[in-house]
Amino acid sequence: MLVSEGSSTSAREAITLLGLSGHHAEFCDPSPWCLARFSWLVGKFHRCPGLRDDPAGYLAYIEQRLADEKFDVLLPTHEQGFLFARAKPRIEGRAGLALPSFESYRTAHSKAGFSRLLDRLGLPQPPTQIVRSAQQLREAVRFPAVVKTSVGTASHGIWFIRSAADLEGALHDLGAAAFADEVLLQDLVAGTTEKAQSVFCRGQMIGFHAYRQVMPGVGGGEAIKQSVKRPVVRAHPEKVGQALDWHGALSIDYIMPDDGGAPLLIDCNPRLVEPFNAYRSGVDLVRFLLLISQGATPAALPEGREGVLTRLAVQALLGCAAGGGTRRDIARECVRLFAKREPYAGSTEELTPVRSDWISAVPLAVTAALLLASPKSAIKLARSGFGAHLLDLTSIRAIEGLES
């Protein structure tokens, strides 16, 4: 298996599951210090050009790896799927790859495109407007609100607006260049964030899992997750996947409103997001993604167990520090994590599984040490994850101009 990158939490978890299942997994990444380097489950690391800065160079590197070595599957774990969907004719036949058409991928990848699709399908979302200038945004905003750039991942490019001062701050961060694309304005709905993960085979859903955020980390991530059963929600990504004739992994974020209203879809990730909670719940989405990548048409998976708790210790520590925690608070959090005390009792570590992969303790230990030295470094550390493996408007335009 050739994994498309090793910097994201999703890639790190996929590599864990591949290794524990006995697969030989190799990965490409521009950073020699990415998360996946700290794992004995990895067969080989390939240092490659960055997707964001050099998409054509990254694609050429992947093509060369597939030509030089025999890989059964090319597994896109993050935004590399946008490039691979565009260049699918150049990759097919060299390795198994589960992706929809480029048009479908682009619709799901764009927040504006996804919002329009929800409208067309009659699926629930918060009241949403698409604006193309700062003036339009000022005229349309109703507090509280959420402002989103059409391109963004892992809560990057999102502002929560509760006052005029928040709005001006968001406009300053956005700058004029952001409105060259589309900007979304949504009502801010109070509720619990949950995520629906699915795998499709030529438009048919064959795997589904949902979990809720029990404790937030930093940047919108989860420090503790709990699996849930959401039959009402399941029908929504199923309808999206059918409309897009989706092939591969698809994840959708939604809000369970505090007022007891219907779930509201708020974001789409055309990829597999952090699959470990699903695995612990009995839904091995990675295995099914490998099967359809190799041309199989497996029978649909039953839903997994609800109530399964998993944790990301790195996110917990970052969240503690970013929330104003002192060195003493961070030290206490380390003790609670190590001793599995509340709120971590009964949970399984998914990002740094030290018992099965001892070297994964290195990034966890380094994070703890840096935060104990400087709790204010939490935001900077979290932002370091927005690296060269992610796309921006410039790289997206470059990929759209590539020959398929």
NURO-146741 format. One record per residue (C-alpha): x, y negated, z negated; residue number from 1; chain; residue in three letters. Coordinates in steps of 0.05 Angstrom, whole numbers, padded with zeros to 5 digits, always signed. Layout:
% residues N
x:y:z:torba:gudo:nupa
X:Y:Z:NUM:A:Ala .
...
% end
This chain:
% residues 404
x:y:z:torba:gudo:nupa
+00000:+00000:+00000:1:A:Met .
+00025:-00070:+00017:2:A:Leu .
-00006:-00122:-00029:3:A:Val .
-00009:-00192:+00001:4:A:Ser .
+00019:-00230:-00060:5:A:Glu .
+00040:-00220:-00132:6:A:Gly .
+00027:-00287:-00165:7:A:Ser .
-00048:-00284:-00180:8:A:Ser .
-00080:-00248:-00238:9:A:Thr .
-00122:-00209:-00187:10:A:Ser .
-00060:-00182:-00152:11:A:Ala .
-00028:-00163:-00218:12:A:Arg .
-00090:-00124:-00240:13:A:Glu .
-00097:-00091:-00172:14:A:Ala .
-00024:-00068:-00176:15:A:Ile .
-00036:-00040:-00245:16:A:Thr .
-00096:+00001:-00220:17:A:Leu .
-00058:+00024:-00158:18:A:Leu .
+00001:+00047:-00199:19:A:Gly .
-00042:+00082:-00252:20:A:Leu .
-00078:+00119:-00195:21:A:Ser .
-00012:+00145:-00167:22:A:Gly .
-00007:+00100:-00105:23:A:His .
+00059:+00071:-00081:24:A:His .
+00048:-00004:-00081:25:A:Ala .
+00094:-00057:-00053:26:A:Glu .
+00080:-00131:-00050:27:A:Phe .
+00102:-00196:-00017:28:A:Cys .
+00109:-00263:-00052:29:A:Asp .
+00151:-00326:-00043:30:A:Pro .
+00168:-00328:-00118:31:A:Ser .
+00219:-00280:-00148:32:A:Pro .
+00188:-00294:-00217:33:A:Trp .
+00115:-00280:-00201:34:A:Cys .
+00071:-00238:-00247:35:A:Leu .
+00077:-00174:-00207:36:A:Ala .
+00153:-00173:-00213:37:A:Arg .
+00145:-00154:-00286:38:A:Phe .
+00117:-00084:-00274:39:A:Ser .
+00149:-00016:-00267:40:A:Trp .
+00087:+00005:-00227:41:A:Leu .
+00112:-00033:-00166:42:A:Val .
+00151:+00005:-00113:43:A:Gly .
+00184:-00055:-00080:44:A:Lys .
+00183:-00131:-00078:45:A:Phe .
+00189:-00168:-00011:46:A:His .
+00206:-00242:-00015:47:A:Arg .
+00167:-00278:+00040:48:A:Cys .
+00151:-00348:+00064:49:A:Pro .
+00095:-00384:+00027:50:A:Gly .
+00026:-00379:+00056:51:A:Leu .
+00009:-00453:+00042:52:A:Arg .
+00073:-00483:+00069:53:A:Asp .
+00086:-00436:+00128:54:A:Asp .
+00025:-00393:+00146:55:A:Pro .
+00055:-00374:+00214:56:A:Ala .
+00120:-00353:+00181:57:A:Gly .
+00083:-00314:+00128:58:A:Tyr .
+00042:-00278:+00181:59:A:Leu .
+00105:-00262:+00222:60:A:Ala .
+00137:-00233:+00159:61:A:Tyr .
+00078:-00188:+00145:62:A:Ile .
+00076:-00165:+00218:63:A:Glu .
+00150:-00148:+00213:64:A:Gln .
+00140:-00108:+00148:65:A:Arg .
+00083:-00069:+00180:66:A:Leu .
+00127:-00055:+00242:67:A:Ala .
+00188:-00033:+00201:68:A:Asp .
+00153:+00009:+00149:69:A:Glu .
+00093:+00055:+00146:70:A:Lys .
+00037:+00027:+00103:71:A:Phe .
-00031:+00059:+00098:72:A:Asp .
-00066:-00004:+00074:73:A:Val .
-00054:-00079:+00075:74:A:Leu .
-00091:-00105:+00014:75:A:Leu .
-00106:-00180:+00012:76:A:Pro .
-00117:-00200:-00060:77:A:Thr .
-00123:-00275:-00052:78:A:His .
-00129:-00327:+00003:79:A:Glu .
-00084:-00288:+00050:80:A:Gln .
-00150:-00257:+00073:81:A:Gly .
-00166:-00322:+00109:82:A:Phe .
-00102:-00314:+00151:83:A:Leu .
-00110:-00239:+00161:84:A:Phe .
-00183:-00248:+00184:85:A:Ala .
-00159:-00298:+00236:86:A:Arg .
-00103:-00253:+00259:87:A:Ala .
-00139:-00187:+00251:88:A:Lys .
-00128:-00164:+00324:89:A:Pro .
-00053:-00172:+00312:90:A:Arg .
-00055:-00128:+00249:91:A:Ile .
-00106:-00075:+00264:92:A:Glu .
-00075:-00008:+00282:93:A:Gly .
-00013:-00023:+00240:94:A:Arg .
-00047:-00013:+00172:95:A:Ala .
-00117:-00005:+00144:96:A:Gly .
-00150:-00072:+00130:97:A:Leu .
-00220:-00087:+00103:98:A:Ala .
-00242:-00156:+00125:99:A:Leu .
-00303:-00186:+00160:100:A:Pro .
-00300:-00230:+00221:101:A:Ser .
-00263:-00295:+00215:102:A:Phe .
-00328:-00335:+00222:103:A:Glu .
-00359:-00298:+00164:104:A:Ser .
-00296:-00305:+00121:105:A:Tyr .
-00293:-00380:+00135:106:A:Arg .
-00366:-00388:+00114:107:A:Thr .
-00354:-00353:+00048:108:A:Ala .
-00287:-00389:+00036:109:A:His .
-00316:-00459:+00044:110:A:Ser .
-00357:-00484:-00014:111:A:Lys .
-00399:-00526:+00034:112:A:Ala .
-00408:-00467:+00082:113:A:Gly .
-00428:-00422:+00024:114:A:Phe .
-00479:-00473:-00001:115:A:Ser .
-00510:-00479:+00068:116:A:Arg .
-00514:-00403:+00072:117:A:Leu .
-00551:-00400:+00005:118:A:Leu .
-00600:-00452:+00031:119:A:Asp .
-00611:-00412:+00094:120:A:Arg .
-00622:-00347:+00056:121:A:Leu .
-00667:-00380:+00003:122:A:Gly .
-00620:-00360:-00054:123:A:Leu .
-00618:-00401:-00118:124:A:Pro .
-00563:-00452:-00131:125:A:Gln .
-00561:-00517:-00172:126:A:Pro .
-00588:-00579:-00135:127:A:Pro .
-00531:-00593:-00086:128:A:Thr .
-00512:-00649:-00038:129:A:Gln .
-00455:-00652:+00011:130:A:Ile .
-00422:-00721:+00014:131:A:Val .
-00369:-00749:+00061:132:A:Arg .
-00348:-00814:+00027:133:A:Ser .
-00335:-00844:-00041:134:A:Ala .
-00394:-00891:-00031:135:A:Gln .
-00442:-00833:-00016:136:A:Gln .
-00417:-00798:-00079:137:A:Leu .
-00429:-00859:-00122:138:A:Arg .
-00499:-00868:-00094:139:A:Glu .
-00519:-00795:-00101:140:A:Ala .
-00490:-00776:-00169:141:A:Val .
-00536:-00760:-00228:142:A:Arg .
-00502:-00747:-00295:143:A:Phe .
-00483:-00695:-00315:144:A:Pro .
-00456:-00668:-00249:145:A:Ala .
-00401:-00626:-00218:146:A:Val .
-00358:-00651:-00160:147:A:Val .
-00322:-00598:-00117:148:A:Lys .
-00277:-00602:-00058:149:A:Thr .
-00298:-00554:-00003:150:A:Ser .
-00230:-00519:-00009:151:A:Val .
-00206:-00497:-00078:152:A:Gly .
-00196:-00436:-00120:153:A:Thr .
-00189:-00417:-00194:154:A:Ala .
-00226:-00480:-00214:155:A:Ser .
-00176:-00523:-00176:156:A:His .
-00212:-00581:-00142:157:A:Gly .
-00270:-00585:-00192:158:A:Ile .
-00289:-00644:-00236:159:A:Trp .
-00343:-00646:-00290:160:A:Phe .
-00376:-00714:-00289:161:A:Ile .
-00414:-00738:-00350:162:A:Arg .
-00403:-00814:-00345:163:A:Ser .
-00385:-00870:-00298:164:A:Ala .
-00313:-00866:-00324:165:A:Ala .
-00310:-00791:-00307:166:A:Asp .
-00335:-00808:-00237:167:A:Leu .
-00282:-00860:-00225:168:A:Glu .
-00229:-00813:-00251:169:A:Gly .
-00252:-00759:-00203:170:A:Ala .
-00253:-00808:-00144:171:A:Leu .
-00182:-00828:-00162:172:A:His .
-00159:-00755:-00163:173:A:Asp .
-00197:-00739:-00098:174:A:Leu .
-00168:-00797:-00058:175:A:Gly .
-00192:-00817:+00011:176:A:Ala .
-00162:-00754:+00043:177:A:Ala .
-00210:-00707:+00008:178:A:Ala .
-00269:-00738:+00045:179:A:Phe .
-00238:-00719:+00112:180:A:Ala .
-00269:-00652:+00095:181:A:Asp .
-00333:-00642:+00055:182:A:Glu .
-00344:-00655:-00019:183:A:Val .
-00400:-00621:-00058:184:A:Leu .
-00441:-00655:-00112:185:A:Leu .
-00481:-00609:-00157:186:A:Gln .
-00523:-00619:-00219:187:A:Asp .
-00487:-00591:-00280:188:A:Leu .
-00530:-00535:-00309:189:A:Val .
-00519:-00514:-00382:190:A:Ala .
-00509:-00440:-00387:191:A:Gly .
-00462:-00380:-00388:192:A:Thr .
-00415:-00367:-00331:193:A:Thr .
-00416:-00296:-00303:194:A:Glu .
-00385:-00263:-00243:195:A:Lys .
-00411:-00212:-00194:196:A:Ala .
-00360:-00169:-00158:197:A:Gln .
-00377:-00125:-00099:198:A:Ser .
-00347:-00084:-00043:199:A:Val .
-00382:-00078:+00025:200:A:Phe .
-00376:-00030:+00082:201:A:Cys .
-00399:-00062:+00147:202:A:Arg .
-00453:-00103:+00113:203:A:Gly .
-00476:-00051:+00063:204:A:Gln .
-00459:-00059:-00011:205:A:Met .
-00425:+00003:-00038:206:A:Ile .
-00399:-00023:-00104:207:A:Gly .
-00423:-00076:-00154:208:A:Phe .
-00401:-00100:-00222:209:A:His .
-00417:-00161:-00265:210:A:Ala .
-00387:-00190:-00327:211:A:Tyr .
-00397:-00251:-00371:212:A:Arg .
-00347:-00298:-00402:213:A:Gln .
-00344:-00286:-00477:214:A:Val .
-00286:-00333:-00491:215:A:Met .
-00257:-00384:-00442:216:A:Pro .
-00184:-00389:-00427:217:A:Gly .
-00155:-00448:-00389:218:A:Val .
-00175:-00476:-00320:219:A:Gly .
-00242:-00440:-00319:220:A:Gly .
-00213:-00371:-00330:221:A:Gly .
-00235:-00319:-00380:222:A:Glu .
-00197:-00299:-00442:223:A:Ala .
-00248:-00246:-00461:224:A:Ile .
-00299:-00213:-00414:225:A:Lys .
-00357:-00167:-00427:226:A:Gln .
-00390:-00124:-00374:227:A:Ser .
-00464:-00135:-00363:228:A:Val .
-00520:-00105:-00321:229:A:Lys .
-00555:-00155:-00277:230:A:Arg .
-00603:-00121:-00228:231:A:Pro .
-00634:-00189:-00210:232:A:Val .
-00565:-00217:-00193:233:A:Val .
-00544:-00156:-00154:234:A:Arg .
-00595:-00171:-00099:235:A:Ala .
-00563:-00239:-00085:236:A:His .
-00493:-00218:-00063:237:A:Pro .
-00524:-00159:-00028:238:A:Glu .
-00565:-00208:+00014:239:A:Lys .
-00503:-00251:+00027:240:A:Val .
-00462:-00191:+00048:241:A:Gly .
-00516:-00167:+00096:242:A:Gln .
-00523:-00236:+00127:243:A:Ala .
-00448:-00241:+00139:244:A:Leu .
-00440:-00168:+00159:245:A:Asp .
-00387:-00167:+00105:246:A:Trp .
-00332:-00115:+00104:247:A:His .
-00287:-00114:+00043:248:A:Gly .
-00289:-00148:-00025:249:A:Ala .
-00335:-00206:-00043:250:A:Leu .
-00342:-00241:-00111:251:A:Ser .
-00395:-00292:-00131:252:A:Ile .
-00397:-00336:-00193:253:A:Asp .
-00464:-00353:-00223:254:A:Tyr .
-00495:-00389:-00283:255:A:Ile .
-00545:-00357:-00331:256:A:Met .
-00581:-00422:-00352:257:A:Pro .
-00591:-00434:-00427:258:A:Asp .
-00664:-00451:-00413:259:A:Asp .
-00677:-00380:-00390:260:A:Gly .
-00686:-00398:-00317:261:A:Gly .
-00664:-00356:-00258:262:A:Ala .
-00590:-00344:-00246:263:A:Pro .
-00558:-00398:-00202:264:A:Leu .
-00502:-00381:-00153:265:A:Leu .
-00446:-00432:-00158:266:A:Ile .
-00384:-00406:-00121:267:A:Asp .
-00359:-00351:-00075:268:A:Cys .
-00291:-00317:-00071:269:A:Asn .
-00283:-00274:-00008:270:A:Pro .
-00237:-00226:-00045:271:A:Arg .
-00232:-00180:-00105:272:A:Leu .
-00225:-00220:-00169:273:A:Val .
-00191:-00188:-00230:274:A:Glu .
-00219:-00117:-00222:275:A:Pro .
-00197:-00088:-00288:276:A:Phe .
-00261:-00099:-00327:277:A:Asn .
-00299:-00063:-00272:278:A:Ala .
-00249:-00005:-00275:279:A:Tyr .
-00257:+00001:-00351:280:A:Arg .
-00332:+00001:-00342:281:A:Ser .
-00328:+00060:-00293:282:A:Gly .
-00331:+00021:-00227:283:A:Val .
-00265:+00029:-00190:284:A:Asp .
-00273:-00024:-00137:285:A:Leu .
-00200:-00021:-00117:286:A:Val .
-00206:+00053:-00099:287:A:Arg .
-00267:+00039:-00056:288:A:Phe .
-00233:-00019:-00023:289:A:Leu .
-00176:+00028:-00003:290:A:Leu .
-00226:+00079:+00024:291:A:Leu .
-00261:+00030:+00070:292:A:Ile .
-00194:-00001:+00090:293:A:Ser .
-00177:+00068:+00119:294:A:Gln .
-00242:+00074:+00157:295:A:Gly .
-00283:+00116:+00107:296:A:Ala .
-00357:+00103:+00093:297:A:Thr .
-00364:+00124:+00020:298:A:Pro .
-00430:+00133:-00016:299:A:Ala .
-00451:+00075:-00060:300:A:Ala .
-00424:+00073:-00131:301:A:Leu .
-00471:+00074:-00191:302:A:Pro .
-00467:+00015:-00237:303:A:Glu .
-00418:+00019:-00295:304:A:Gly .
-00427:+00014:-00370:305:A:Arg .
-00447:-00051:-00401:306:A:Glu .
-00415:-00081:-00463:307:A:Gly .
-00343:-00063:-00443:308:A:Val .
-00295:-00116:-00470:309:A:Leu .
-00229:-00134:-00438:310:A:Thr .
-00181:-00191:-00453:311:A:Arg .
-00126:-00232:-00420:312:A:Leu .
-00077:-00249:-00476:313:A:Ala .
-00041:-00302:-00433:314:A:Val .
-00106:-00337:-00420:315:A:Gln .
-00124:-00335:-00494:316:A:Ala .
-00059:-00368:-00514:317:A:Leu .
-00063:-00420:-00459:318:A:Leu .
-00136:-00435:-00477:319:A:Gly .
-00118:-00443:-00551:320:A:Cys .
-00062:-00492:-00535:321:A:Ala .
-00101:-00531:-00482:322:A:Ala .
-00158:-00539:-00531:323:A:Gly .
-00114:-00578:-00578:324:A:Gly .
-00085:-00520:-00617:325:A:Gly .
-00023:-00532:-00660:326:A:Thr .
+00037:-00487:-00666:327:A:Arg .
+00005:-00456:-00727:328:A:Arg .
-00060:-00443:-00688:329:A:Asp .
-00021:-00410:-00631:330:A:Ile .
+00018:-00367:-00681:331:A:Ala .
-00048:-00345:-00713:332:A:Arg .
-00076:-00328:-00644:333:A:Glu .
-00014:-00286:-00630:334:A:Cys .
-00026:-00247:-00695:335:A:Val .
-00100:-00237:-00679:336:A:Arg .
-00082:-00211:-00609:337:A:Leu .
-00028:-00164:-00634:338:A:Phe .
-00071:-00137:-00690:339:A:Ala .
-00134:-00135:-00647:340:A:Lys .
-00173:-00175:-00698:341:A:Arg .
-00236:-00213:-00681:342:A:Glu .
-00252:-00238:-00630:343:A:Pro .
-00207:-00187:-00595:344:A:Tyr .
-00230:-00125:-00633:345:A:Ala .
-00252:-00070:-00587:346:A:Gly .
-00223:-00102:-00524:347:A:Ser .
-00171:-00075:-00476:348:A:Thr .
-00115:-00118:-00447:349:A:Glu .
-00122:-00124:-00371:350:A:Glu .
-00067:-00171:-00347:351:A:Leu .
-00007:-00149:-00388:352:A:Thr .
-00020:-00076:-00406:353:A:Pro .
+00042:-00066:-00449:354:A:Val .
+00026:+00006:-00469:355:A:Arg .
+00025:+00032:-00398:356:A:Ser .
+00072:-00019:-00368:357:A:Asp .
+00120:-00045:-00421:358:A:Trp .
+00156:-00096:-00378:359:A:Ile .
+00091:-00135:-00371:360:A:Ser .
+00106:-00160:-00442:361:A:Ala .
+00158:-00207:-00412:362:A:Val .
+00110:-00260:-00383:363:A:Pro .
+00066:-00255:-00445:364:A:Leu .
+00126:-00265:-00492:365:A:Ala .
+00153:-00323:-00450:366:A:Val .
+00085:-00357:-00450:367:A:Thr .
+00078:-00350:-00525:368:A:Ala .
+00149:-00377:-00536:369:A:Ala .
+00138:-00437:-00491:370:A:Leu .
+00072:-00455:-00524:371:A:Leu .
+00101:-00448:-00593:372:A:Leu .
+00157:-00495:-00572:373:A:Ala .
+00109:-00544:-00539:374:A:Ser .
+00033:-00533:-00545:375:A:Pro .
+00022:-00591:-00497:376:A:Lys .
+00055:-00552:-00441:377:A:Ser .
-00007:-00508:-00433:378:A:Ala .
-00038:-00547:-00375:379:A:Ile .
+00029:-00551:-00339:380:A:Lys .
+00039:-00476:-00347:381:A:Leu .
-00032:-00462:-00322:382:A:Ala .
-00022:-00506:-00261:383:A:Arg .
+00042:-00469:-00244:384:A:Ser .
-00004:-00414:-00219:385:A:Gly .
-00028:-00458:-00162:386:A:Phe .
+00032:-00439:-00120:387:A:Gly .
+00053:-00427:-00049:388:A:Ala .
+00006:-00366:-00044:389:A:His .
-00055:-00413:-00041:390:A:Leu .
-00084:-00453:+00017:391:A:Leu .
-00097:-00527:+00025:392:A:Asp .
-00130:-00567:+00081:393:A:Leu .
-00066:-00572:+00122:394:A:Thr .
-00053:-00497:+00120:395:A:Ser .
-00125:-00481:+00135:396:A:Ile .
-00124:-00524:+00197:397:A:Arg .
-00059:-00491:+00218:398:A:Ala .
-00090:-00422:+00210:399:A:Ile .
-00152:-00442:+00249:400:A:Glu .
-00105:-00463:+00306:401:A:Gly .
-00068:-00396:+00308:402:A:Leu .
-00079:-00348:+00366:403:A:Glu .
-00118:-00288:+00342:404:A:Ser .
% end
